Amino acid sequence: MSEIKGQLLGIILTISIFLTVSAALTGVFATMNRSVQNHVDQIAEVSETSTQNNG
């Protein structure tokens, strides 16, 4: 019975660690996505302004 409890505890700990890491990575990727989107918007704005000035 003790072995089963140990195995269940190991499984629960593994799942909780996996969920913690996945939550952290989700937050990181969401932040990176916003940062990249801001840079793309800035580049598009500069490109549009440059096109209007040259045309």
C-alpha positions as CSV (number, residue, x, y, z in Angstrom):
1,M,0.0,0.0,0.0
2,S,2.9,2.3,0.7
3,E,4.3,1.8,-2.8
4,I,1.0,2.8,-4.4
5,K,0.9,6.0,-2.3
6,G,4.4,6.9,-3.3
7,Q,3.7,6.3,-7.0
8,L,0.5,8.4,-6.8
9,L,2.4,11.2,-5.0
10,G,5.1,11.1,-7.8
11,I,2.4,11.3,-10.5
12,I,0.7,14.2,-8.8
13,L,3.9,16.1,-8.3
14,T,4.9,15.5,-11.9
15,I,1.5,16.8,-13.2
16,S,1.7,19.8,-10.9
17,I,5.2,20.7,-12.1
18,F,4.1,20.3,-15.7
19,L,1.1,22.6,-15.2
20,T,3.3,25.2,-13.4
21,V,5.8,25.2,-16.2
22,S,3.2,25.3,-19.0
23,A,1.4,28.3,-17.2
24,A,4.7,30.1,-17.0
25,L,5.6,29.5,-20.6
26,T,2.1,30.6,-21.7
27,G,2.7,33.9,-20.0
28,V,6.1,34.3,-21.6
29,F,4.8,33.6,-25.1
30,A,1.9,36.0,-24.6
31,T,4.3,38.7,-23.6
32,M,6.6,38.0,-26.5
33,N,3.7,38.0,-28.9
34,R,2.6,41.5,-27.8
35,S,6.2,42.7,-28.1
36,V,6.6,41.3,-31.7
37,Q,3.2,42.8,-32.7
38,N,4.3,46.2,-31.4
39,H,7.5,46.0,-33.5
40,V,5.6,45.0,-36.6
41,D,3.2,47.9,-36.1
42,Q,6.1,50.3,-35.8
43,I,7.8,48.9,-38.9
44,A,4.5,49.1,-40.9
45,E,4.0,52.7,-39.7
46,V,7.5,53.8,-40.7
47,S,7.2,52.0,-44.0
48,E,3.8,53.7,-44.7
49,T,5.2,57.1,-43.8
50,S,8.3,56.5,-46.0
51,T,6.1,55.5,-48.9
52,Q,3.9,58.6,-48.5
53,N,6.9,60.9,-48.4
54,N,8.5,59.4,-51.5
55,G,5.4,59.1,-53.5
